[in-house]
Amino acid sequence: MVIIWLFQEHLFDVSDLQNEPPLISKCGNLEVTFRYEAKRGKIHIKILQALEIPAKDRGGASHVQVRAMLLPTKRQKHKTKVKTGDNPVFNEDIVFNKIFPDNVQSMGVRFRLYGVERMRRERMIGESIVGFASLNLDEEQTHTVVLEPRSNLSGDSGFDVASLSKSDSASSTQSLQHGGMPELLLGLGYNGTTGRLAVEVIKGSNFRNMAMNRAPDTYVKLTLMSPSGQELQRCKTSVRRGQPNPLFKETFMFQVAQFQLPEVTLMVSVYNKKNMKKKEMIGWFSLGMNSSGEEEQGHWSDMRESKGGDQVCRWHVLLES
């Protein structure tokens, strides 16, 4: 089986230039201005311009659009008008609301640059995440954000899952790093001949225990649901103790007929096991009929379109419980 590794959402930091391994490729830059109104709980973002977009024959596009989403809630989204040119100018303002000082440090924004051609399916060119914790929120600042590909990496590329983890190094007010949202790397594969859905829980990132100083004891629960919300199958991983970035590498099989794929929902929940009887949810997401977001719907669709049951792997930001 060929495993298709897809890049974790990762934010460019100037310190990346000094670390190995380097970025495999670059999908252009975004010039973005940030301004925070703490009293009103608003983040003002101005998307100024896109630069160094790849040529069309190298994965770029002649018509592009920027889309921004507030993380980790994914409930506030904005998109720019479609622009043309090698270095398209947008100069469009975005405002995200209900971002108060108590929680701003745990939030961020995801930028995606899409190619939007007439009579063709929209295609993502590159993406990046900016954590608000990495910004100097006391003053308005303009940053250049490097977009990375959500590209296919072969298993012999020299990269593994661990190499996709985010840098923990401190950054200056002019550099950006990931805001530390909890995420889970999940692999999906479907064999139409046997009717088996393979779900691999691969790795977690930034799992934390708010009530204690140490990392939580976590496990992942998978639940397959019918269109009516009935539980069809359920399973869970073993517990990983005291690991903020736990490696699971556990695969589970679900029996799903091909005609049922558009109708079922896979619920993915991450729990902190406090003791034998007590647990608390760290976060969740869902894929399939009732997907919790565009990323999850795209992952499910890519799995269905994958030929030969090849595994498709994606990182997913956990939603708050």
ZILIN-V703372 format. One record per residue. N is the residue number from 1. RES is the residue in three letters. SS is DSSP state (a for helix, b for strand, c for the rest). OMEGA is omega in whole degrees, 0 to 359 (999 if undefined). D_FIRST is the distance of its C-alpha to the first C-alpha in Angstrom with 1 decimal. Layout:
# ZILIN-V703372
n: (N	N)
res: (RES	RES)
ss: (SS	SS)
omega: (OMEGA	OMEGA)
d_first: (D_FIRST	D_FIRST)
This chain:
# ZILIN-V703372
n: (1	2	3	4	5	6	7	8	9	10	11	12	13	14	15	16	17	18	19	20	21	22	23	24	25	26	27	28	29	30	31	32	33	34	35	36	37	38	39	40	41	42	43	44	45	46	47	48	49	50	51	52	53	54	55	56	57	58	59	60	61	62	63	64	65	66	67	68	69	70	71	72	73	74	75	76	77	78	79	80	81	82	83	84	85	86	87	88	89	90	91	92	93	94	95	96	97	98	99	100	101	102	103	104	105	106	107	108	109	110	111	112	113	114	115	116	117	118	119	120	121	122	123	124	125	126	127	128	129	130	131	132	133	134	135	136	137	138	139	140	141	142	143	144	145	146	147	148	149	150	151	152	153	154	155	156	157	158	159	160	161	162	163	164	165	166	167	168	169	170	171	172	173	174	175	176	177	178	179	180	181	182	183	184	185	186	187	188	189	190	191	192	193	194	195	196	197	198	199	200	201	202	203	204	205	206	207	208	209	210	211	212	213	214	215	216	217	218	219	220	221	222	223	224	225	226	227	228	229	230	231	232	233	234	235	236	237	238	239	240	241	242	243	244	245	246	247	248	249	250	251	252	253	254	255	256	257	258	259	260	261	262	263	264	265	266	267	268	269	270	271	272	273	274	275	276	277	278	279	280	281	282	283	284	285	286	287	288	289	290	291	292	293	294	295	296	297	298	299	300	301	302	303	304	305	306	307	308	309	310	311	312	313	314	315	316	317	318	319	320	321)
res: (MET	VAL	ILE	ILE	TRP	LEU	PHE	GLN	GLU	HIS	LEU	PHE	ASP	VAL	SER	ASP	LEU	GLN	ASN	GLU	PRO	PRO	LEU	ILE	SER	LYS	CYS	GLY	ASN	LEU	GLU	VAL	THR	PHE	ARG	TYR	GLU	ALA	LYS	ARG	GLY	LYS	ILE	HIS	ILE	LYS	ILE	LEU	GLN	ALA	LEU	GLU	ILE	PRO	ALA	LYS	ASP	ARG	GLY	GLY	ALA	SER	HIS	VAL	GLN	VAL	ARG	ALA	MET	LEU	LEU	PRO	THR	LYS	ARG	GLN	LYS	HIS	LYS	THR	LYS	VAL	LYS	THR	GLY	ASP	ASN	PRO	VAL	PHE	ASN	GLU	ASP	ILE	VAL	PHE	ASN	LYS	ILE	PHE	PRO	ASP	ASN	VAL	GLN	SER	MET	GLY	VAL	ARG	PHE	ARG	LEU	TYR	GLY	VAL	GLU	ARG	MET	ARG	ARG	GLU	ARG	MET	ILE	GLY	GLU	SER	ILE	VAL	GLY	PHE	ALA	SER	LEU	ASN	LEU	ASP	GLU	GLU	GLN	THR	HIS	THR	VAL	VAL	LEU	GLU	PRO	ARG	SER	ASN	LEU	SER	GLY	ASP	SER	GLY	PHE	ASP	VAL	ALA	SER	LEU	SER	LYS	SER	ASP	SER	ALA	SER	SER	THR	GLN	SER	LEU	GLN	HIS	GLY	GLY	MET	PRO	GLU	LEU	LEU	LEU	GLY	LEU	GLY	TYR	ASN	GLY	THR	THR	GLY	ARG	LEU	ALA	VAL	GLU	VAL	ILE	LYS	GLY	SER	ASN	PHE	ARG	ASN	MET	ALA	MET	ASN	ARG	ALA	PRO	ASP	THR	TYR	VAL	LYS	LEU	THR	LEU	MET	SER	PRO	SER	GLY	GLN	GLU	LEU	GLN	ARG	CYS	LYS	THR	SER	VAL	ARG	ARG	GLY	GLN	PRO	ASN	PRO	LEU	PHE	LYS	GLU	THR	PHE	MET	PHE	GLN	VAL	ALA	GLN	PHE	GLN	LEU	PRO	GLU	VAL	THR	LEU	MET	VAL	SER	VAL	TYR	ASN	LYS	LYS	ASN	MET	LYS	LYS	LYS	GLU	MET	ILE	GLY	TRP	PHE	SER	LEU	GLY	MET	ASN	SER	SER	GLY	GLU	GLU	GLU	GLN	GLY	HIS	TRP	SER	ASP	MET	ARG	GLU	SER	LYS	GLY	GLY	ASP	GLN	VAL	CYS	ARG	TRP	HIS	VAL	LEU	LEU	GLU	SER)
ss: (c	c	b	b	b	b	c	c	c	c	c	c	c	a	a	a	a	a	c	c	c	c	c	c	c	c	c	c	b	b	b	b	b	b	b	b	b	c	c	c	c	b	b	b	b	b	b	b	b	b	b	c	c	c	c	a	a	a	c	c	c	c	b	b	b	b	b	b	b	b	b	c	c	c	c	c	b	b	b	c	c	c	b	b	c	c	c	c	b	b	b	b	b	b	b	b	c	c	c	c	c	c	c	a	a	a	c	b	b	b	b	b	b	b	b	c	c	c	c	c	c	c	b	b	b	b	b	b	b	b	b	a	a	a	c	c	c	c	c	c	b	b	b	b	b	b	c	b	c	c	c	b	b	c	c	c	c	c	c	c	a	a	a	a	c	c	c	c	c	c	c	c	c	c	c	c	c	c	c	c	c	c	b	b	b	b	b	b	b	b	b	c	c	c	c	b	b	b	b	b	b	b	b	b	b	c	c	c	c	c	c	c	c	c	c	c	c	b	b	b	b	b	b	b	b	c	c	c	c	c	b	b	b	b	b	b	c	c	c	b	c	c	c	c	c	c	b	b	b	b	b	b	b	b	b	c	c	a	a	a	c	c	c	c	b	b	b	b	b	b	b	b	b	c	c	c	c	c	b	b	b	b	b	b	b	b	b	b	c	c	c	c	c	a	a	a	a	a	a	a	a	a	a	a	a	c	a	a	a	c	b	b	b	b	b	b	b	c	b	c	c)
omega: (177	180	180	180	179	185	168	173	189	182	178	176	180	178	178	181	182	184	174	358	179	175	180	177	182	184	179	180	170	171	188	176	180	174	185	173	185	183	181	178	184	170	177	181	176	177	187	190	170	184	174	175	180	176	184	181	178	175	178	181	178	177	186	180	177	177	182	180	178	179	6	188	182	184	177	184	176	173	182	170	179	181	180	177	180	179	188	178	181	183	181	182	178	177	173	185	176	177	186	185	182	184	184	183	181	183	180	180	176	176	174	176	182	168	184	181	179	176	178	180	177	183	180	181	181	184	175	178	175	175	182	179	183	182	169	187	181	181	178	182	175	181	170	183	179	179	178	182	164	191	179	177	179	183	181	183	181	177	169	184	183	182	180	181	187	178	177	184	179	181	177	181	180	179	185	173	184	183	175	176	178	182	178	176	185	176	179	175	181	177	183	181	182	182	182	175	179	180	178	172	191	188	174	180	176	172	182	179	185	186	184	182	181	179	184	171	192	169	183	179	178	180	177	186	175	178	181	180	179	179	181	179	181	176	180	179	170	185	173	190	172	182	178	179	188	174	182	181	178	183	181	181	175	178	182	176	185	181	180	185	179	189	184	177	176	178	179	184	178	184	169	181	183	176	185	185	187	178	175	182	174	179	184	166	182	180	179	185	180	180	184	180	181	180	181	177	178	179	180	180	179	176	182	182	181	183	176	179	180	181	176	184	179	169	178	175	181	176	180	181	999)
d_first: (0.0	3.8	6.3	9.6	12.5	15.7	19.1	21.1	24.5	26.6	30.2	31.6	34.3	36.6	35.7	32.2	34.0	34.9	31.6	28.5	25.9	27.4	26.1	23.4	25.3	28.1	28.5	32.2	34.7	36.7	40.3	41.0	44.2	44.2	47.4	47.7	50.5	50.5	53.5	52.0	48.4	47.1	44.8	45.8	43.1	44.0	41.3	43.3	41.1	37.7	37.7	35.6	33.2	30.9	32.1	30.8	28.9	27.1	25.9	29.3	31.7	35.4	35.9	34.6	35.1	34.8	33.8	34.7	33.9	35.6	33.4	32.8	34.5	33.0	36.2	37.9	36.5	38.1	37.3	39.4	40.8	38.8	40.0	39.8	40.2	38.6	40.0	40.7	43.3	42.9	45.6	44.6	45.4	43.2	44.6	42.7	44.9	45.3	44.2	46.8	47.4	46.3	42.6	42.3	40.8	37.7	37.1	35.7	34.8	31.6	32.2	29.9	30.8	29.9	30.4	32.5	33.2	35.1	33.4	30.0	27.5	28.1	25.7	25.6	26.5	26.7	27.6	29.3	30.9	34.5	35.7	39.4	39.9	39.5	42.2	46.0	46.9	50.6	50.8	49.2	46.7	44.7	41.3	38.8	35.3	32.5	29.6	26.0	23.1	20.4	18.3	14.7	14.2	11.7	10.9	13.5	16.1	18.1	17.8	16.5	17.3	20.7	21.6	21.5	24.3	27.7	30.6	33.3	36.0	39.1	39.8	43.1	44.4	43.2	39.6	37.0	34.3	32.1	34.2	32.3	31.1	28.7	25.1	21.8	18.3	16.2	12.5	12.2	9.8	11.5	11.1	14.4	14.8	15.0	16.3	14.3	14.0	12.0	13.9	13.4	16.8	16.2	19.5	23.0	25.5	29.3	29.9	33.6	36.4	39.4	41.8	41.2	40.8	37.8	34.2	33.3	31.7	28.8	26.3	24.1	24.8	22.7	24.7	23.8	27.0	28.5	30.3	33.5	32.3	31.9	29.5	27.0	24.8	25.0	23.4	23.7	22.5	24.7	27.3	27.1	30.6	32.4	29.4	29.7	26.1	24.4	20.9	19.5	15.7	16.1	13.9	15.9	15.4	17.8	18.9	19.6	20.7	19.6	23.2	23.4	20.9	23.7	26.0	24.5	24.6	22.5	24.9	23.8	26.7	27.3	30.3	32.6	33.7	37.4	38.4	37.9	39.2	38.9	36.0	35.7	33.1	32.0	30.3	28.0	26.2	24.9	22.4	22.7	26.1	28.1	26.1	28.2	27.8	26.5	23.6	22.5	23.0	21.1	18.0	18.3	18.9	16.0	13.7	15.6	15.5	11.8	10.8	8.3	7.8	6.0	7.5	10.9	13.1	16.9	20.1	22.7	26.4	27.9	30.9	34.0	34.8)
